[in-house]
Amino acid sequence: MRGGRSVEAAPDKELLRRHAEGDPDAFSELVHRHRDRMWAVALRTLGDQEEAADALQEAFLSAYRAAGRFRGDAAVTTWLHRIVVNACLDRLRRRSIRPVVPMGDDATLDAIAPKNNDPTSAHEVSLDVSQALQRIPFEQRAALVLVDMMGYAVDDAAKVLDVPPGTIKSRCARGRARLAPLLGHLRNQGGGSAVKSAEEGGGKPA
C-alpha cells in the first residue's frame, strides 16, 4: 500500500503512475482489471486463439514498458486497447494471418450468438461471423469489433484507433456493406445483433 490506498482501490491512472514509480503490484492489478475485455478485442480482431494470446502478451509487455510515457490525456483503458489493436495489426502485417480454424471461445461471443436455446446454432453463427470478419480489411474489422461487438461509442472507438469519429463511421458502414452478402444466409436463423447490423446497416447510433 502506498499513499494510504491499496492497489485494489486505486484508480487506473494512479496504478499506472505507481507502476512507473516502481510499485511491484500496480501493473498486475491493471492486468487483472482489464485483461478479459482486452482479450475479447484481440480474439475477435484476429480470429485465432493462439495469435490473440500472443498479441495480448505483446501488448501487455509494451504497456509495461511504456507506462512512464503515458500522458494522461486519455483513459487508461483507451490507451491499453489502442496498444492491443496495434499489436494485432503488427501480427497481421508480419504473418499475413489467414486462420483456418476461427475463434472458438463461445464465452466471448455473447453479443453475436443467436438469442435462442440451441447451443449448436449459436456456435455455428459465431463461426460464420468470425469467418466473415476475417475477409474484410483490418481497419474495418477493428472498427466493427469495437463498435458493433464490444459496444464502444463511435467517439470512444475513434480514440482507441486514433482516427476521427467520421473515419470510424465510414469504416463501420463499409465493413457492414462487405459483411452483408457474407452473412445473408443468417437472416432467418435468429442471428444476434452483429449479424443484424451487418445486414441492415445497423449498429450503435453515431
Secondary structure, DSSP 4 states (H G I P E B T S, - for coil): -BTTB-GGGS-HHHHHHHHHTT-TTHHHHHHHHHHHHHHHHHHHHH--HHHHHHHHHHHHHHHHHHGGG--SSS-HHHHHHHHHHHHHHHHHHHH----SS----GGG-TTTS-SSS-HHHHHHHHHHHHHHHTTS-HHHHHHHIIIIIS---HHHHHHHHTS-HHHHHHHHHHHHHHHHHHHGGGTTTT--HHHHHHHHT-SS--
